[in-house]
Amino acid sequence: MTIHKEGYKSIALATIIFIGLNLLFFWLFGASLLWLCISFFVITLGLVLFVVSFFRIPTRKLTISNGQIISPADGKVVVIEEAFDDEYFKKKMLQVSVFMSPLNVHVNRNPIDGDIVYNKYHKGKYLVAWNPKSSTENERHSIVIKNGNTEILVKQIAGAVARRIINYLEVGSKVKQTYEYGFIKFGSRVDLLLPIGTKINVGINEVVQGGVTVLATL
């Protein structure tokens, strides 16, 4: 396991706050309320470790497979349905959505090989990620990957807790399946818009792993 570069500042800040608060606590109460200081130390250490876990990158055997769409995120499948896309395709597409809790790995990975033909950031609200309106009203960042005659849209969506979406791609980039393309700090949701008729390999509420689980077959 490694730590993602996006976490260095957050982990450093959390560690500094942890050390400062505990030094202050022990200085004020160490002589009279040692049990309270120890309890405070354990609780704040747990919070620091929780922050570290947000930015972990576990070691995995990634799935590389032409003709298959690999999950771009860790989490739970919360939507499989036809939905009209008014952003890029202007027609009905098959939507598959993966909800990322604060406990999940937050790295986002390319679901297929291809060329980036669309890349756009949208300002928006911070509705809870499982709200259906979050797909179109929340802060989000959309990309479209084209592979041959197939185009799929991948949308990073902010939520009530996740307030920062990071996307490393630009139009014209060539991407490789399972390679990292972005990061959502502290969870949220990723939507995929696929061609109607795509075979879905997962079910509602199924837990998936980014870069590993086959979501669909073209």
C-alpha positions in Angstrom: 0.0 0.0 0.0 1.1 3.5 -0.8 -0.2 7.0 0.0 -1.5 9.2 -2.8 0.2 12.5 -3.5 -3.0 14.4 -3.0 -3.0 13.4 0.6 0.5 14.7 1.6 -0.7 18.2 2.7 -3.9 16.9 4.4 -2.0 14.2 6.4 0.8 16.7 7.3 -1.8 19.2 8.6 -3.7 16.5 10.5 -0.5 15.4 12.1 0.5 18.9 13.2 -2.9 19.5 14.7 -2.7 16.1 16.4 0.7 16.9 18.0 -0.2 20.4 19.0 -3.5 19.5 20.6 -2.1 16.6 22.5 0.9 18.6 23.8 -1.6 21.3 25.0 -3.9 18.7 26.6 -1.0 17.0 28.5 0.3 20.3 29.6 -3.1 21.4 31.0 -4.4 18.2 32.4 -1.6 15.6 32.5 -1.0 16.0 36.2 -4.6 15.7 37.4 -6.5 14.0 34.6 -4.1 11.6 33.0 -6.9 9.2 32.0 -8.5 12.0 30.0 -5.3 12.9 28.2 -4.8 9.2 27.2 -8.3 9.0 26.0 -7.9 12.2 24.0 -4.7 10.9 22.5 -6.3 7.6 21.4 -9.3 9.4 19.8 -7.2 12.0 18.0 -4.8 9.3 16.8 -7.7 7.4 15.4 -8.8 10.5 13.5 -5.3 11.0 12.0 -5.3 7.3 10.9 -8.7 7.8 9.4 -7.4 10.8 7.3 -4.4 8.6 6.2 -6.9 5.9 5.1 -8.6 8.4 2.8 -5.5 8.6 0.6 -4.4 5.0 0.6 -3.6 3.2 -2.7 -3.8 -0.6 -2.0 -1.7 -3.0 -4.1 -4.0 -4.8 -6.5 -3.8 -6.9 -9.6 -5.6 -4.7 -12.1 -7.9 -6.0 -14.9 -6.9 -5.3 -18.5 -9.5 -6.4 -21.0 -10.4 -5.1 -24.4 -14.1 -4.9 -24.9 -14.9 -4.7 -21.2 -15.5 -1.6 -19.0 -13.6 -1.7 -15.7 -14.9 0.1 -12.7 -13.4 3.6 -12.4 -13.9 3.7 -8.6 -14.3 1.7 -5.5 -17.7 1.6 -3.9 -21.2 0.3 -4.3 -23.3 0.2 -7.5 -26.3 2.4 -6.7 -27.8 3.1 -10.2 -28.3 1.0 -13.3 -30.9 2.6 -15.6 -31.5 4.4 -18.8 -31.1 8.1 -18.5 -31.2 11.0 -21.0 -27.9 12.8 -21.3 -28.2 16.5 -22.1 -24.5 17.3 -21.6 -22.8 15.5 -24.5 -24.7 12.7 -26.2 -28.1 14.4 -26.3 -29.9 11.1 -26.2 -30.7 8.2 -23.8 -27.7 6.3 -22.5 -27.3 3.5 -20.0 -26.2 4.9 -16.6 -24.2 3.0 -14.1 -23.3 4.8 -10.9 -20.8 3.9 -8.2 -21.1 5.5 -4.7 -17.8 6.1 -2.9 -18.1 6.3 0.9 -15.5 8.0 3.0 -14.1 4.5 3.8 -13.5 3.6 0.1 -10.3 4.2 -1.9 -10.7 7.5 -3.7 -8.5 7.1 -6.8 -10.4 7.2 -10.1 -9.2 5.0 -13.0 -9.8 4.9 -16.7 -12.5 2.3 -17.5 -11.2 1.7 -21.1 -8.4 2.6 -23.4 -9.0 5.5 -25.8 -8.7 9.2 -26.6 -10.2 12.0 -24.5 -12.6 13.9 -26.8 -14.4 15.9 -24.1 -13.4 17.3 -20.8 -15.5 19.8 -18.8 -15.8 21.0 -15.2 -19.2 22.1 -13.9 -19.8 24.2 -10.8 -22.8 23.1 -8.8 -24.4 22.1 -5.5 -23.3 19.6 -2.9 -26.3 17.4 -2.5 -25.8 14.0 -0.9 -24.3 11.7 -3.6 -27.2 9.2 -3.6 -29.7 11.9 -4.5 -30.6 11.3 -8.2 -30.3 15.1 -8.9 -26.6 15.0 -7.9 -25.7 13.7 -11.4 -26.9 16.9 -13.0 -26.9 19.5 -10.2 -23.8 18.9 -8.1 -20.3 20.1 -8.8 -18.9 17.6 -11.3 -16.2 16.9 -13.9 -17.1 15.0 -17.0 -14.8 13.3 -19.6 -15.6 11.3 -22.7 -13.3 8.5 -23.8 -13.5 7.3 -27.4 -12.3 3.9 -28.4 -13.0 3.1 -32.1 -16.7 3.7 -32.6 -17.5 3.6 -28.9 -17.7 6.7 -26.7 -18.4 6.6 -22.9 -18.8 9.4 -20.5 -17.3 9.2 -17.0 -18.5 11.8 -14.5 -16.8 12.6 -11.1 -19.5 14.0 -8.8 -18.9 15.9 -5.6 -21.2 15.3 -2.6 -22.1 16.7 0.8 -18.7 15.7 2.2 -16.5 15.6 -0.9 -15.7 19.1 -1.9 -12.7 18.7 -4.2 -12.6 16.9 -7.5 -9.2 16.4 -9.2 -8.9 15.5 -12.8 -5.6 15.1 -14.6 -6.8 14.8 -18.2 -7.3 17.1 -21.1 -8.8 16.8 -24.6 -6.4 15.0 -26.9 -4.9 12.8 -24.1 -4.5 9.1 -24.9 -5.4 7.0 -21.9 -4.8 3.4 -20.8 -7.4 1.2 -19.1 -7.0 1.2 -15.3 -4.5 4.0 -15.2 -5.3 6.8 -12.7 -7.1 9.8 -14.2 -8.3 11.6 -11.1 -9.2 11.7 -7.4 -12.2 12.8 -5.4 -11.3 13.8 -1.9 -13.4 12.2 0.8 -15.7 10.0 -1.3 -18.8 10.8 -3.4 -19.8 9.2 -6.7 -18.8 8.3 -10.2 -21.3 7.9 -13.1 -20.7 6.1 -16.4 -22.9 6.7 -19.4 -22.7 3.8 -21.8 -24.4 2.9 -25.1 -27.8 1.4 -24.9 -27.6 -2.3 -25.2 -24.3 -2.6 -23.3 -24.2 -5.8 -21.2 -24.0 -5.0 -17.5 -22.0 -7.4 -15.4 -22.9 -6.1 -12.0 -26.0 -5.7 -9.9 -27.5 -3.0 -7.7 -25.8 -2.7 -4.3 -22.9 -4.8 -5.5 -19.5 -3.8 -4.1 -16.9 -3.1 -6.8 -13.2 -2.3 -6.9 -11.7 0.4 -9.1 -9.4 -1.0 -11.7 -10.5 -4.6 -10.9 -14.2 -5.2 -11.3 -15.7 -5.6 -14.8 -18.8 -3.4 -14.8 -19.9 -4.1 -18.4 -19.1 -5.7 -21.7 -19.4 -3.7 -25.0 
